[in-house]
Amino acid sequence: MIELAEARRRLLAACPVLEPARLHVDDAAGCVLAADVTAATAVPPFDNSSVDGFAVRAADVRGATPDRPVELAVLGSVLAGSVADAPVTPGTTWKVMTGAPLPAGADAVVMVEDSSAEQGDPRSLPGDRVRLFAAPRPGTGVRLAGSDVTDGALVLAAGTVLRPAHLGVLASVGVRQVPVYPRPRVGVLVTGDELASAGQPLEPGQIYESNRAMLMALVRRVGCEPVDLGIARDDRVALRSRLAGAVAECDVVLTCGGVSMGDADPVKAVLADLGRLNWLQVAIRPAKPFAFGVLDGPTLLMGLPGNPVSSLVSFELLAAPALRHLAGQREPFARPIKAILDADLPPARDDGRTGYLRVMAEFGPDGRLHARPVDRQDSHQLSASAAANGLAEVPPGASPRSGEELPVLLLS
């Protein structure tokens, strides 16, 4: 057996980051930026009003109060997307809407709530007069050019995982396409004569296949594009054909089943024919068997065990970090959080394997993370995983008691 850290090291060393590509900003959510992005324009590109009101020279309304308003002549209205055709001069003002460019000569904006139009025309046509009840300082009600982003500034650094707000920032500086590491296309193939698809009648000795739907969702959750490769029977010709087809359309193939020590399983033989594979026994429970390597061409393969919980744990601890690494993420490993046990855990076997028990973790009134094990921890009991949101890391031979702390890897 090898330790999990060593298995991860070998796996990531075999997973080169995908070549960058340019994607439209609308399609780049969740991708990792492959190069720095600088602003080709300031944001905002001009001084503009942050409120609906009246653009003034602050000196003209000095001392204005509700009891002693200042009256100014209104030159007209400026809407967002238009510009004033004359400057503000002593004794004059422009009515401005939020986002409208600040007219030349103005240095402040009085909110419309602090005004009263003499003629009552809401459009503030030329010839109107307005009474202003507030005395703003210069800069009040004004968004200065470049106050969000300056021209030429670094907007986003390479390595940034693009979230919705990042895409908005890119759009605000006029970026249409960005250099990113593309989302890996990950084929999911489950194997076994005993498997039947949902909706089909079960033949004697068969069970309904459950890993594929789970793994497709997990692949999507880590930011990759899942490709459904279906169920392959335990037949060498069929397996070879299915895998050969996957090479043409996938960056990675995840197989589920056929990586343990069973004699009858043809998966090992077919994979050995198609590529260079490493067969590992990792010192974890569940999910000890794991395979990885390269099929013909550049397609990577990761082989997960067939037991549902083992497949889930193997994905979280090994496949997920590898996929994040392929997608350009600089910190591909999820970090465990210390949690306080609210119940005793069963004693772990002292066999050199670290256990990963499914737990429900949540923050308590004390502001700390608490964890409680779910019932039924066997590797075939997937239903218990629906009640869990974390994996508690239990050292070999440990007997964790209520009140103790353990690292917990959160799954959501």
QUIBELFEN-V369499 format. One record per helix or strand of 2 or more residues. SS is the DSSP state (hx for helix, st for strand). FROM is the first residue (numbers start at 1). LEN is the number of residues. Records with the same first field share a line. If there is no record, write none. Layout:
SS: FROM-LEN + FROM-LEN
//
This chain:
hx: 4-10 + 25-3 + 58-4 + 112-3 + 164-9 + 211-11 + 236-14 + 267-8 + 308-19 + 382-6
st: 20-5 + 32-2 + 37-2 + 48-2 + 53-4 + 70-9 + 92-5 + 108-4 + 115-3 + 129-4 + 142-2 + 154-3 + 177-5 + 185-7 + 195-2 + 207-2 + 225-8 + 252-5 + 275-8 + 284-2 + 289-7 + 300-5 + 337-5 + 354-10 + 369-5 + 390-5 + 405-6
//
